[in-house]
Amino acid sequence: MRAAQHILYVEDNAMLRATVFDYLEMLGHHVQAVSSAEAALGALAQSRYDVLITDASLPGRSGLELIQDAVQMQPTLQLILASGHDLVDEAAQLGFPIRLLAKPFDLDALENVIEARIL
């Protein structure tokens, strides 16, 4: 594993959010987990992050919309979009390097996508 990353994780499913939070912390990362795009934008305004992992389907603002705003706030963010749908075309249209994580994912796949982004 590489150096600890500061990760902002956005997921509206409380059980999944808690599981992923615990796993990322066990790996040694510094994690803030929130349930909405609005909470994520607030966190981004307060702290610097290395990685943003967001669910594509969030209440209110979507994960893709969140990514657009997040990159304006912190242009060096590494972006990971988790979705149960094929969003390759939509993600490509944003013009940012976004790594896709297919849902449902196992924790090893999550670790691999994070590791791939920090090379």
Residue pairs with C-beta under 8 A, 6 or more apart in sequence:
1 27
1 28
1 111
1 115
2 115
2 118
3 118
4 28
4 29
4 30
5 29
5 30
5 50
5 51
5 114
5 118
6 29
6 30
6 47
6 48
6 49
6 50
6 51
7 24
7 29
7 30
7 31
7 32
7 49
7 50
7 51
7 52
7 53
7 114
8 31
8 32
8 34
8 40
8 43
8 44
8 49
8 51
8 52
8 53
9 17
9 20
9 21
9 24
9 31
9 32
9 33
9 34
9 53
9 54
10 33
10 34
10 35
10 36
10 37
10 39
10 40
10 52
10 53
10 54
10 55
10 58
10 63
10 66
11 17
11 20
11 33
11 35
11 54
11 55
11 82
12 35
12 36
12 55
12 57
12 58
12 59
13 55
14 35
17 33
17 35
18 33
20 33
20 53
20 107
20 110
21 31
21 33
23 107
23 110
23 111
24 31
24 110
24 114
25 31
27 111
29 114
32 43
32 47
32 49
34 40
34 42
34 43
36 58
36 59
36 60
36 61
37 54
37 58
37 60
37 61
37 62
37 63
37 65
37 66
37 69
38 60
38 61
40 52
40 54
40 66
40 70
41 66
41 69
41 70
41 73
43 49
44 52
44 70
44 73
44 74
45 73
48 74
49 74
49 77
50 76
50 77
50 78
50 118
51 77
51 78
51 79
51 80
51 114
51 117
51 118
52 66
52 67
52 70
52 77
52 78
52 79
52 80
53 80
53 82
53 101
53 110
53 114
54 63
54 66
54 67
54 79
54 80
54 81
54 82
55 63
55 82
55 83
55 103
56 62
56 63
56 64
56 81
56 82
56 83
56 85
56 87
57 63
57 83
57 84
58 66
61 69
63 81
63 82
63 83
64 81
64 87
64 90
64 91
64 94
67 79
67 81
67 94
67 96
67 98
68 94
70 77
70 79
71 77
71 79
71 96
78 97
78 99
78 117
78 118
79 96
79 97
79 98
79 99
79 117
80 98
80 99
80 100
80 101
80 113
80 114
80 117
81 87
81 91
81 98
81 99
81 100
81 101
82 100
82 101
82 102
82 103
82 105
83 100
83 101
83 102
83 103
84 102
84 103
84 104
87 100
88 100
91 98
91 100
99 113
99 116
99 117
101 109
101 110
101 113
102 109
